[in-house]
Amino acid sequence: MAARTKQRRAIGIVRVSRVGGREGESFTSPDEQRRRIESECEREGLELIDVISELDVSGGTPLSKREGLRTAIERVEAGEAQVIVAAYFDRLARSLKVRGELVDRVEAAGGQVLAVDVGQVTNGSAGQWLSGTLLGAVAEYHRRSTGERVAEAQVRAVDRGVPVSPRVPLGYTREKSCPLVPDPQTVPLVRRAFEMRADGESITAIRKMLASAGVARSHRGVQVMLANRIYLGEVHFGKQANLDAHEPIIDRELFDHVQRMVIPRGPQPGSDRLLARLGVLRCGSCGSRLGSMKMPRQGDYPIYRCRSTSDCDKRVTISAVIAEQVVSDHVRAALANVEGRASAEANIRSAEQELADAQDALDAAVQTFDRLGDELTVREKLTELRHARDGAQERLDQLGGTRLEVRINADTDWERLTLDEQRALIRATVARAMVGPGRGAERIEIQDVAA
């Protein structure tokens, strides 16, 4: 009896690209792409083991930034799958460079790249290479030409005084493709927000004022609003600006005063709590880091709680004693049979890579969005990326002083360790300790670094 041929395994790639809510590529629904991939795998006798979705990912994104496609390639290289399938050629990539890297790596691992609309994508022969390269060139041409047309349309919009963002900032209204018009209902809220900030009020106080009027804004959203030059009547698009695009609702003197405002927070005291500033203790509702504090009305009882700037509805709180005991017990149990050198070096290298990745993402966004100037959605995204970069830098700074190596048995010698040594072992063992709403220690779910 002839031996049965082992069924080849496939990974599907679904990609949809949309830039800032504007059409950049013809929209092909993820569900429709998935159905075509499933039908092709059934027809070719492939076992579809996974479908990876890349939403809001441009076809010109470098492979190093395409987490989904890069993961699929790595799984082929690891032998988990043999074929990468996409519904359409341009869903794989709209970049000759990415197309070349994809095919080279997959074929070097003995795999195959398949697009349902054109068949196998390969460099197997000169003719096949030429065919694939021409298709890739056409896909990249369409991406580039579409980008140019969008940019030209945005330039013309700015000349007419029309913001390129589809979002209408608080305080204005507009009809499609028309300049902004002050909204009598919300202009007083915007002016009040600027006046409060000029008087030294906190962002939290301004958020509460807006919320009382039915306007929900995040902490960062208020910061972005108070720096938005659109309230001066200006519209910006890269180096191009229309300084008289619409009627301003904030006078320049007040606007400039708010930009100069620095609300002193005073010195931020350090904490000697075990989990303070480690970043491992997180709110199970919103994912924010829990900060340490004391409850004066309860005899300065120490707790960890969700930060006041978080938009979390639950705002979890937990006893510092309980949280520290749970995490310490977990680390001791995890390292109970480990005796030797426990080092934070691996975590430092990980933090350095995290910082490098965050900086790369920020730099790429700055280059991509440079032409969009003060557009609100773009500025929010850049602010978010800067926070990620600053968070990575903070983590690296915290680890910088703990390049220590300790000859211990982590379980039996735990109480003899210094605070820095205990923290180093926690960093090396615990990725996250998620604290859910409720009471007691059982609501803490620990995720290990190795998980």
The 8 nearest C-alpha neighbors of each residue, nearest first, counted from 0:
[[1, 2, 3, 4, 5, 6, 7, 44],
 [0, 2, 3, 4, 5, 6, 7, 44],
 [3, 1, 4, 0, 5, 6, 7, 44],
 [2, 4, 5, 1, 6, 0, 7, 44],
 [5, 3, 6, 2, 7, 1, 44, 45],
 [4, 6, 3, 7, 2, 8, 45, 46],
 [7, 5, 4, 45, 8, 46, 44, 3],
 [6, 8, 45, 81, 46, 5, 9, 80],
 [7, 9, 46, 80, 81, 45, 47, 48],
 [10, 8, 82, 47, 80, 83, 46, 81],
 [9, 11, 49, 83, 50, 47, 48, 84],
 [10, 12, 50, 84, 85, 83, 51, 49],
 [11, 13, 51, 85, 50, 52, 84, 14],
 [14, 12, 52, 53, 29, 51, 32, 85],
 [15, 13, 53, 90, 54, 52, 12, 16],
 [16, 14, 54, 55, 56, 53, 17, 26],
 [17, 15, 55, 57, 56, 54, 24, 14],
 [16, 18, 55, 23, 22, 20, 21, 19],
 [19, 17, 20, 21, 23, 16, 22, 55],
 [18, 20, 21, 17, 164, 376, 377, 165],
 [19, 21, 18, 17, 22, 165, 164, 23],
 [22, 20, 19, 18, 23, 17, 165, 149],
 [21, 23, 24, 17, 20, 18, 25, 26],
 [22, 24, 17, 21, 145, 18, 25, 146],
 [23, 25, 22, 26, 16, 17, 142, 145],
 [26, 24, 27, 23, 22, 16, 15, 17],
 [25, 27, 24, 28, 15, 16, 22, 17],
 [26, 28, 25, 29, 15, 31, 32, 30],
 [27, 29, 31, 30, 26, 32, 15, 33],
 [28, 30, 32, 31, 13, 33, 27, 15],
 [31, 29, 33, 28, 32, 34, 27, 13],
 [30, 32, 34, 28, 33, 29, 35, 27],
 [33, 31, 29, 86, 35, 30, 34, 13],
 [32, 34, 30, 36, 31, 35, 29, 37],
 [35, 33, 37, 31, 36, 32, 38, 30],
 [34, 36, 38, 32, 33, 37, 86, 39],
 [37, 35, 33, 39, 34, 86, 38, 40],
 [36, 38, 34, 40, 39, 35, 33, 41],
 [39, 37, 41, 35, 36, 40, 34, 42],
 [40, 38, 42, 36, 41, 37, 43, 35],
 [41, 39, 45, 43, 37, 42, 38, 44],
 [40, 42, 44, 38, 39, 43, 45, 37],
 [41, 43, 39, 40, 44, 38, 45, 37],
 [44, 42, 40, 41, 45, 39, 38, 46],
 [43, 45, 41, 42, 40, 46, 6, 7],
 [46, 44, 40, 7, 43, 8, 47, 41],
 [45, 47, 8, 9, 48, 7, 6, 40],
 [48, 46, 9, 49, 8, 10, 45, 40],
 [47, 49, 46, 10, 9, 8, 50, 80],
 [50, 48, 10, 47, 11, 51, 9, 12],
 [51, 49, 11, 10, 12, 52, 13, 48],
 [50, 52, 12, 67, 11, 13, 49, 53],
 [53, 51, 13, 14, 54, 12, 50, 67],
 [54, 52, 14, 56, 13, 67, 15, 51],
 [53, 55, 15, 56, 14, 52, 16, 13],
 [56, 54, 16, 17, 15, 57, 53, 18],
 [57, 55, 16, 54, 53, 15, 58, 14],
 [58, 56, 16, 59, 60, 55, 17, 15],
 [57, 59, 93, 92, 60, 56, 94, 90],
 [58, 60, 94, 93, 57, 61, 92, 139],
 [59, 61, 57, 58, 64, 62, 65, 56],
 [62, 60, 63, 64, 97, 59, 65, 96],
 [61, 63, 65, 64, 97, 69, 60, 68],
 [62, 64, 61, 65, 69, 66, 60, 68],
 [65, 63, 62, 61, 66, 60, 69, 360],
 [66, 64, 62, 67, 68, 63, 69, 61],
 [65, 67, 69, 68, 64, 70, 63, 62],
 [68, 66, 70, 69, 65, 51, 53, 71],
 [67, 69, 71, 70, 65, 66, 72, 12],
 [68, 70, 66, 72, 71, 67, 65, 73],
 [71, 69, 73, 67, 68, 72, 66, 74],
 [70, 72, 68, 74, 69, 73, 67, 75],
 [73, 71, 75, 69, 74, 70, 105, 76],
 [72, 74, 76, 70, 75, 71, 77, 69],
 [75, 73, 77, 71, 79, 76, 72, 70],
 [76, 74, 80, 78, 72, 77, 73, 81],
 [75, 77, 73, 108, 74, 78, 72, 105],
 [76, 78, 74, 75, 79, 73, 80, 108],
 [77, 79, 75, 76, 80, 74, 81, 108],
 [78, 80, 74, 77, 75, 81, 8, 76],
 [81, 79, 8, 75, 78, 9, 82, 74],
 [80, 82, 110, 75, 8, 9, 7, 111],
 [81, 83, 9, 111, 110, 112, 80, 84],
 [82, 84, 112, 10, 9, 11, 113, 111],
 [85, 83, 11, 113, 114, 12, 10, 112],
 [86, 84, 114, 12, 87, 11, 36, 91],
 [85, 87, 115, 32, 36, 35, 114, 116],
 [88, 86, 90, 114, 116, 85, 89, 115],
 [87, 89, 114, 90, 91, 116, 117, 85],
 [88, 90, 92, 91, 87, 93, 138, 58],
 [91, 89, 87, 88, 14, 92, 85, 13],
 [92, 90, 89, 88, 85, 58, 12, 93],
 [93, 91, 58, 89, 94, 90, 98, 97],
 [92, 94, 58, 139, 138, 59, 89, 135],
 [93, 95, 59, 139, 97, 96, 92, 98],
 [94, 96, 98, 135, 97, 99, 136, 93],
 [95, 97, 99, 94, 98, 100, 61, 101],
 [98, 96, 100, 94, 99, 95, 62, 101],
 [97, 99, 95, 101, 96, 100, 92, 94],
 [100, 98, 96, 97, 102, 101, 103, 95],
 [99, 101, 97, 103, 98, 102, 104, 96],
 [102, 100, 98, 99, 104, 103, 97, 105],
 [101, 103, 105, 99, 104, 100, 106, 98],
 [104, 102, 100, 106, 101, 105, 107, 99],
 [105, 103, 107, 101, 106, 102, 100, 108],
 [104, 106, 110, 108, 102, 107, 103, 101],
 [107, 105, 109, 110, 108, 103, 104, 102],
 [106, 108, 104, 109, 105, 103, 110, 102],
 [109, 107, 106, 105, 76, 110, 104, 75],
 [110, 108, 106, 107, 105, 111, 81, 76],
 [111, 109, 81, 106, 105, 108, 82, 75],
 [110, 112, 82, 106, 105, 81, 83, 113],
 [113, 111, 83, 120, 82, 119, 84, 102],
 [112, 114, 119, 84, 118, 120, 83, 115],
 [115, 113, 85, 118, 88, 87, 116, 117],
 [114, 116, 86, 118, 117, 87, 85, 113],
 [115, 117, 87, 114, 118, 86, 88, 85],
 [118, 116, 114, 115, 119, 88, 87, 120],
 [119, 117, 114, 115, 113, 116, 120, 112],
 [120, 118, 113, 112, 121, 114, 117, 111],
 [121, 119, 112, 113, 131, 118, 114, 102],
 [120, 122, 123, 119, 127, 102, 128, 131],
 [121, 123, 128, 124, 127, 125, 102, 120],
 [122, 124, 121, 127, 128, 125, 126, 106],
 [125, 123, 127, 126, 122, 128, 121, 129],
 [124, 126, 128, 127, 129, 123, 122, 130],
 [127, 125, 129, 124, 128, 130, 123, 122],
 [128, 126, 130, 124, 129, 125, 122, 121],
 [127, 129, 122, 125, 131, 126, 130, 132],
 [130, 128, 132, 126, 127, 131, 133, 125],
 [129, 131, 127, 133, 132, 128, 126, 134],
 [132, 130, 134, 128, 133, 129, 135, 127],
 [131, 133, 135, 129, 134, 130, 128, 136],
 [134, 132, 136, 130, 135, 131, 129, 137],
 [133, 135, 131, 137, 132, 136, 138, 130],
 [134, 136, 132, 138, 133, 95, 137, 131],
 [137, 135, 133, 139, 134, 138, 140, 132],
 [136, 138, 140, 134, 135, 139, 133, 141],
 [139, 137, 93, 135, 141, 140, 136, 89],
 [138, 140, 93, 142, 136, 94, 141, 137],
 [141, 139, 137, 143, 142, 138, 144, 136],
 [142, 140, 144, 138, 139, 143, 145, 137],
 [143, 141, 139, 145, 140, 144, 146, 138],
 [142, 144, 146, 140, 145, 141, 139, 147],
 [145, 143, 147, 141, 146, 142, 140, 148],
 [144, 146, 148, 142, 147, 143, 141, 149],
 [147, 145, 143, 149, 144, 148, 150, 142],
 [146, 148, 144, 150, 145, 149, 151, 143],
 [149, 147, 151, 145, 150, 146, 152, 144],
 [148, 150, 152, 146, 147, 151, 145, 153],
 [151, 149, 153, 147, 148, 152, 146, 154],
 [152, 150, 154, 148, 153, 149, 147, 155],
 [153, 151, 149, 155, 150, 154, 148, 156],
 [152, 154, 156, 150, 151, 155, 163, 149],
 [153, 155, 151, 157, 156, 152, 150, 158],
 [154, 156, 158, 152, 153, 157, 151, 159],
 [157, 155, 153, 161, 159, 154, 158, 152],
 [156, 158, 160, 161, 154, 159, 155, 162],
 [157, 159, 155, 156, 160, 154, 241, 161],
 [160, 158, 156, 157, 161, 155, 244, 178],
 [159, 161, 244, 157, 178, 158, 156, 241],
 [160, 162, 178, 156, 157, 159, 177, 176],
 [163, 161, 164, 234, 157, 160, 156, 178],
 [164, 162, 153, 161, 165, 156, 157, 374],
 [163, 165, 166, 162, 374, 376, 375, 167],
 [166, 164, 163, 167, 20, 162, 19, 21],
 [167, 165, 164, 168, 376, 375, 163, 162],
 [166, 168, 172, 165, 171, 169, 173, 164],
 [169, 167, 171, 170, 166, 375, 172, 224],
 [168, 170, 171, 167, 185, 189, 186, 172],
 [169, 171, 186, 185, 182, 181, 189, 168],
 [172, 170, 181, 182, 180, 169, 179, 168],
 [173, 171, 180, 182, 179, 181, 167, 170],
 [174, 172, 179, 180, 177, 178, 175, 171],
 [173, 175, 177, 176, 172, 178, 179, 180],
 [174, 176, 177, 173, 178, 165, 161, 179],
 [177, 175, 161, 174, 178, 156, 173, 162],
 [176, 178, 175, 174, 161, 173, 179, 160],
 [179, 177, 161, 160, 245, 173, 180, 244],
 [180, 178, 173, 172, 245, 171, 177, 181],
 [179, 181, 172, 171, 173, 182, 178, 245],
 [182, 180, 171, 170, 172, 183, 186, 179],
 [181, 183, 171, 170, 184, 185, 172, 186],
 [184, 182, 186, 185, 181, 187, 170, 171],
 [185, 183, 182, 186, 187, 170, 188, 181],
 [184, 186, 170, 188, 187, 182, 183, 169],
 [185, 187, 170, 189, 188, 183, 182, 184],
 [188, 186, 190, 185, 189, 191, 184, 183],
 [189, 187, 191, 185, 186, 190, 192, 209],
 [188, 190, 192, 186, 191, 187, 170, 193],
 [189, 191, 187, 193, 192, 188, 194, 186],
 [190, 192, 194, 188, 189, 193, 187, 195],
 [191, 193, 189, 195, 190, 194, 205, 188],
 [194, 192, 196, 190, 195, 191, 197, 189],
 [195, 193, 197, 191, 196, 192, 190, 198],
 [196, 194, 198, 192, 200, 197, 193, 191],
 [195, 197, 200, 199, 193, 198, 194, 192],
 [196, 198, 194, 257, 199, 195, 193, 256],
 [199, 197, 195, 196, 200, 194, 193, 257],
 [198, 200, 196, 197, 262, 195, 201, 260],
 [201, 199, 196, 195, 198, 204, 202, 205],
 [202, 200, 204, 203, 205, 199, 196, 262],
 [201, 203, 205, 204, 206, 218, 200, 221],
 [202, 204, 206, 201, 205, 207, 218, 308],
 [203, 205, 207, 201, 206, 202, 200, 208],
 [206, 204, 208, 202, 207, 203, 192, 209],
 [207, 205, 203, 209, 204, 208, 210, 202],
 [206, 208, 210, 204, 205, 209, 211, 203],
 [209, 207, 205, 211, 206, 210, 204, 212],
 [208, 210, 214, 206, 212, 211, 207, 205],
 [209, 211, 214, 213, 207, 212, 215, 208],
 [210, 212, 208, 209, 213, 207, 214, 206],
 [213, 211, 209, 210, 214, 208, 188, 215],
 [212, 214, 210, 211, 215, 209, 208, 207],
 [213, 215, 210, 209, 212, 216, 211, 206],
 [216, 214, 210, 213, 209, 217, 206, 212],
 [217, 215, 220, 221, 206, 214, 218, 209],
 [218, 216, 220, 219, 221, 310, 215, 206],
 [217, 219, 220, 221, 308, 202, 216, 222],
 [218, 220, 222, 217, 221, 223, 379, 216],
 [221, 219, 217, 223, 222, 218, 216, 224],
 [220, 222, 224, 223, 219, 218, 216, 225],
 [221, 223, 219, 225, 220, 224, 226, 218],
 [224, 222, 220, 226, 221, 225, 227, 219],
 [225, 223, 221, 227, 226, 222, 220, 375],
 [224, 226, 222, 223, 227, 221, 193, 257],
 [227, 225, 223, 224, 228, 222, 258, 254],
 [226, 228, 224, 229, 225, 223, 230, 373],
 [229, 227, 230, 231, 233, 226, 373, 232],
 [228, 230, 233, 232, 231, 227, 234, 247],
 [229, 231, 228, 232, 247, 249, 248, 227],
 [232, 230, 247, 229, 228, 233, 249, 251],
 [231, 233, 247, 245, 229, 246, 230, 244],
 [232, 234, 242, 229, 231, 244, 241, 243],
 [233, 235, 241, 240, 229, 162, 244, 157],
 [236, 234, 240, 372, 373, 239, 237, 241],
 [235, 237, 371, 372, 239, 370, 240, 238],
 [370, 238, 236, 372, 371, 239, 369, 235],
 [239, 237, 236, 240, 370, 372, 235, 369],
 [240, 238, 236, 237, 235, 241, 154, 157],
 [241, 239, 235, 234, 236, 242, 238, 157],
 [240, 242, 234, 244, 243, 233, 157, 235],
 [243, 241, 233, 244, 240, 234, 232, 235],
 [244, 242, 241, 232, 233, 245, 160, 246],
 [243, 245, 160, 241, 233, 232, 242, 234],
 [246, 244, 232, 243, 179, 178, 247, 160],
 [245, 247, 232, 248, 180, 181, 244, 243],
 [248, 246, 232, 231, 230, 249, 245, 250],
 [247, 249, 230, 231, 246, 250, 186, 181],
 [250, 248, 230, 247, 231, 254, 251, 190],
 [251, 249, 252, 253, 254, 231, 248, 247],
 [250, 252, 254, 253, 255, 249, 231, 256],
 [253, 251, 255, 254, 250, 256, 249, 257],
 [254, 252, 256, 251, 255, 250, 257, 249],
 [253, 255, 251, 257, 256, 252, 250, 258],
 [256, 254, 258, 252, 257, 253, 251, 259],
 [255, 257, 253, 259, 254, 258, 252, 197],
 [256, 258, 260, 197, 254, 259, 255, 253],
 [259, 257, 255, 256, 260, 254, 226, 225],
 [260, 258, 256, 257, 255, 261, 254, 197],
 [261, 259, 257, 258, 262, 256, 197, 199],
 [260, 262, 263, 259, 199, 258, 257, 264],
 [261, 263, 264, 260, 199, 201, 200, 196],
 [264, 262, 265, 261, 266, 260, 199, 201],
 [265, 263, 262, 266, 267, 261, 201, 268],
 [264, 266, 263, 267, 262, 268, 261, 269],
 [267, 265, 268, 264, 263, 269, 262, 270],
 [268, 266, 265, 269, 264, 270, 263, 292],
 [269, 267, 266, 270, 265, 271, 292, 291],
 [268, 270, 267, 271, 275, 276, 272, 266],
 [269, 271, 272, 275, 268, 291, 276, 273],
 [270, 272, 273, 269, 275, 418, 274, 291],
 [273, 271, 275, 270, 274, 291, 319, 323],
 [272, 274, 275, 271, 323, 418, 422, 421],
 [275, 273, 277, 272, 276, 323, 280, 279],
 [274, 276, 272, 277, 273, 291, 270, 290],
 [277, 275, 278, 274, 290, 397, 270, 279],
 [278, 276, 274, 275, 279, 426, 422, 280],
 [277, 279, 276, 280, 288, 281, 275, 274],
 [280, 278, 431, 277, 432, 430, 281, 429],
 [279, 281, 432, 278, 289, 288, 431, 433],
 [282, 280, 288, 433, 289, 286, 287, 432],
 [281, 283, 286, 434, 287, 284, 285, 433],
 [282, 284, 435, 434, 433, 286, 285, 281],
 [285, 283, 282, 286, 435, 313, 311, 436],
 [286, 284, 311, 287, 282, 283, 310, 309],
 [287, 285, 282, 281, 283, 284, 288, 433],
 [288, 286, 282, 281, 285, 289, 305, 309],
 [287, 289, 281, 278, 280, 282, 290, 305],
 [290, 288, 305, 304, 281, 303, 280, 306],
 [289, 291, 303, 304, 306, 288, 305, 292],
 [292, 290, 303, 302, 275, 304, 289, 301],
 [291, 293, 302, 301, 303, 290, 294, 304],
 [292, 294, 301, 299, 300, 302, 295, 291],
 [293, 295, 299, 300, 297, 296, 301, 298],
 [296, 294, 299, 297, 298, 293, 300, 301],
 [295, 297, 294, 298, 299, 300, 293, 301],
 [298, 296, 295, 294, 299, 300, 293, 301],
 [297, 299, 295, 300, 296, 294, 293, 301],
 [300, 298, 295, 294, 293, 297, 301, 296],
 [299, 301, 294, 293, 298, 297, 302, 295],
 [302, 300, 293, 319, 292, 299, 294, 318],
 [303, 301, 319, 318, 292, 317, 291, 293],
 [302, 304, 291, 290, 317, 289, 319, 316],
 [305, 303, 316, 289, 290, 315, 306, 317],
 [304, 306, 289, 314, 315, 282, 290, 307],
 [305, 307, 308, 309, 290, 289, 304, 288],
 [306, 308, 309, 305, 310, 314, 203, 304],
 [309, 307, 306, 218, 310, 203, 217, 305],
 [310, 308, 311, 307, 306, 305, 287, 218],
 [311, 309, 312, 308, 217, 285, 218, 307],
 [310, 312, 309, 314, 285, 313, 284, 305],
 [311, 313, 314, 310, 284, 285, 309, 315],
 [312, 314, 315, 311, 284, 436, 285, 305],
 [315, 313, 305, 311, 312, 316, 304, 282],
 [316, 314, 313, 436, 305, 304, 282, 317],
 [315, 317, 304, 303, 305, 314, 302, 318],
 [318, 316, 303, 302, 319, 304, 322, 315],
 [317, 319, 302, 321, 320, 322, 303, 301],
 [318, 320, 302, 322, 301, 321, 303, 323],
 [319, 321, 318, 323, 322, 324, 301, 302],
 [320, 322, 324, 318, 319, 323, 325, 440],
 [323, 321, 319, 325, 324, 320, 318, 326],
 [322, 324, 326, 320, 325, 321, 327, 319],
 [323, 325, 327, 321, 322, 326, 328, 320],
 [326, 324, 328, 322, 323, 327, 329, 321],
 [327, 325, 329, 323, 328, 324, 330, 322],
 [326, 328, 324, 330, 329, 325, 323, 331],
 [329, 327, 331, 325, 326, 330, 324, 332],
 [328, 330, 326, 332, 327, 331, 333, 325],
 [331, 329, 333, 327, 332, 328, 334, 326],
 [332, 330, 410, 328, 334, 333, 329, 335],
 [333, 331, 335, 329, 330, 334, 328, 410],
 [332, 334, 330, 331, 335, 329, 428, 336],
 [335, 333, 337, 331, 332, 336, 409, 330],
 [336, 334, 410, 332, 331, 337, 333, 409],
 [337, 335, 334, 338, 408, 410, 333, 409],
 [338, 336, 334, 335, 408, 339, 409, 407],
 [337, 339, 408, 407, 336, 409, 340, 406],
 [340, 338, 406, 407, 341, 337, 408, 405],
 [339, 341, 406, 405, 404, 342, 407, 338],
 [342, 340, 404, 405, 339, 424, 343, 406],
 [343, 341, 404, 344, 403, 340, 402, 405],
 [342, 344, 346, 345, 423, 402, 427, 347],
 [343, 345, 347, 342, 346, 402, 348, 403],
 [346, 344, 348, 347, 343, 349, 342, 427],
 [345, 347, 349, 343, 348, 344, 350, 427],
 [348, 346, 350, 344, 349, 345, 398, 351],
 [347, 349, 351, 345, 346, 350, 352, 344],
 [348, 350, 346, 352, 347, 351, 353, 345],
 [351, 349, 353, 347, 395, 352, 348, 346],
 [350, 352, 348, 354, 353, 349, 347, 355],
 [353, 351, 355, 349, 354, 350, 356, 348],
 [354, 352, 350, 356, 351, 355, 357, 349],
 [353, 355, 391, 357, 351, 352, 356, 392],
 [354, 356, 352, 358, 353, 357, 359, 351],
 [357, 355, 359, 353, 358, 354, 352, 360],
 [358, 356, 388, 354, 360, 359, 355, 353],
 [357, 359, 361, 355, 360, 356, 388, 362],
 [360, 358, 356, 362, 361, 357, 363, 355],
 [359, 361, 357, 363, 358, 362, 364, 356],
 [360, 362, 358, 364, 359, 363, 384, 365],
 [363, 361, 359, 365, 364, 360, 358, 366],
 [364, 362, 360, 366, 361, 365, 359, 367],
 [363, 365, 367, 361, 366, 362, 368, 360],
 [366, 364, 362, 368, 369, 363, 367, 361],
 [367, 365, 363, 369, 364, 368, 362, 370],
 [368, 366, 364, 365, 369, 363, 370, 371],
 [367, 369, 365, 371, 370, 366, 364, 377],
 [370, 368, 366, 371, 365, 237, 367, 372],
 [237, 369, 371, 368, 236, 372, 238, 367],
 [370, 372, 236, 237, 368, 369, 374, 373],
 [373, 371, 237, 236, 235, 370, 374, 369],
 [374, 372, 235, 375, 378, 371, 227, 228],
 [373, 375, 377, 372, 376, 371, 164, 378],
 [374, 376, 378, 377, 373, 379, 227, 164],
 [377, 375, 379, 378, 374, 380, 164, 19],
 [378, 376, 380, 379, 374, 375, 381, 368],
 [377, 379, 381, 375, 380, 376, 382, 374],
 [380, 378, 382, 376, 377, 381, 383, 375],
 [379, 381, 383, 377, 378, 382, 384, 376],
 [382, 380, 384, 378, 383, 379, 385, 377],
 [381, 383, 385, 379, 380, 384, 378, 386],
 [384, 382, 380, 386, 381, 385, 379, 387],
 [385, 383, 387, 381, 386, 382, 361, 388],
 [384, 386, 388, 382, 387, 383, 389, 381],
 [385, 387, 389, 383, 384, 388, 390, 382],
 [388, 386, 384, 390, 385, 389, 391, 357],
 [389, 387, 357, 385, 391, 390, 386, 358],
 [388, 390, 392, 386, 391, 387, 385, 393],
 [391, 389, 393, 387, 392, 388, 386, 394],
 [390, 392, 354, 394, 388, 393, 389, 353],
 [391, 393, 389, 395, 390, 394, 354, 396],
 [392, 394, 390, 396, 391, 395, 389, 397],
 [395, 393, 391, 397, 396, 392, 390, 398],
 [394, 396, 398, 392, 350, 397, 393, 399],
 [397, 395, 393, 399, 398, 394, 392, 400],
 [398, 396, 394, 395, 399, 393, 400, 277],
 [399, 397, 395, 401, 396, 400, 347, 394],
 [398, 400, 396, 397, 401, 395, 402, 347],
 [399, 401, 398, 402, 397, 396, 403, 419],
 [400, 402, 403, 398, 399, 423, 343, 419],
 [403, 401, 343, 344, 400, 399, 404, 342],
 [402, 404, 401, 342, 405, 343, 420, 344],
 [403, 405, 342, 341, 340, 406, 402, 343],
 [404, 406, 340, 341, 407, 403, 342, 339],
 [405, 407, 340, 339, 404, 341, 338, 408],
 [408, 406, 338, 409, 405, 339, 412, 340],
 [407, 409, 338, 410, 412, 411, 337, 339],
 [408, 410, 413, 412, 334, 407, 331, 411],
 [411, 409, 331, 335, 413, 408, 412, 334],
 [410, 412, 413, 408, 409, 335, 414, 331],
 [411, 413, 415, 409, 408, 410, 414, 407],
 [414, 412, 415, 409, 416, 410, 411, 421],
 [413, 415, 416, 412, 411, 417, 410, 421],
 [416, 414, 413, 412, 417, 411, 421, 420],
 [417, 415, 413, 414, 420, 421, 418, 412],
 [416, 418, 420, 419, 421, 415, 414, 422],
 [417, 419, 421, 420, 422, 416, 273, 271],
 [420, 418, 422, 417, 421, 423, 401, 416],
 [421, 419, 423, 417, 422, 418, 416, 424],
 [422, 420, 418, 424, 423, 419, 416, 417],
 [421, 423, 425, 419, 420, 424, 418, 426],
 [422, 424, 420, 426, 421, 425, 343, 419],
 [425, 423, 427, 421, 426, 422, 428, 420],
 [424, 426, 422, 428, 427, 423, 429, 421],
 [427, 425, 423, 424, 428, 429, 422, 346],
 [426, 428, 424, 425, 343, 423, 346, 429],
 [427, 429, 425, 448, 426, 447, 424, 330],
 [430, 428, 447, 448, 425, 426, 431, 446],
 [429, 431, 448, 447, 446, 279, 428, 426],
 [432, 430, 279, 446, 429, 445, 433, 280],
 [431, 433, 445, 280, 444, 279, 281, 446],
 [432, 434, 281, 283, 444, 443, 282, 431],
 [435, 433, 443, 283, 282, 442, 281, 432],
 [434, 436, 283, 442, 443, 433, 437, 284],
 [437, 435, 315, 313, 434, 438, 442, 283],
 [438, 436, 435, 442, 439, 315, 316, 317],
 [439, 437, 436, 440, 442, 317, 441, 435],
 [438, 440, 441, 442, 437, 321, 317, 443],
 [439, 441, 442, 443, 321, 325, 438, 322],
 [440, 442, 443, 439, 444, 438, 325, 435],
 [443, 441, 435, 440, 434, 444, 439, 437],
 [444, 442, 434, 441, 433, 440, 432, 435],
 [445, 443, 433, 432, 442, 434, 446, 441],
 [444, 446, 432, 431, 433, 447, 443, 429],
 [447, 445, 431, 430, 429, 432, 444, 450],
 [446, 448, 429, 430, 450, 449, 428, 445],
 [449, 447, 430, 429, 428, 450, 446, 427],
 [448, 450, 447, 428, 430, 429, 446, 427],
 [449, 447, 448, 446, 430, 429, 428, 445]]
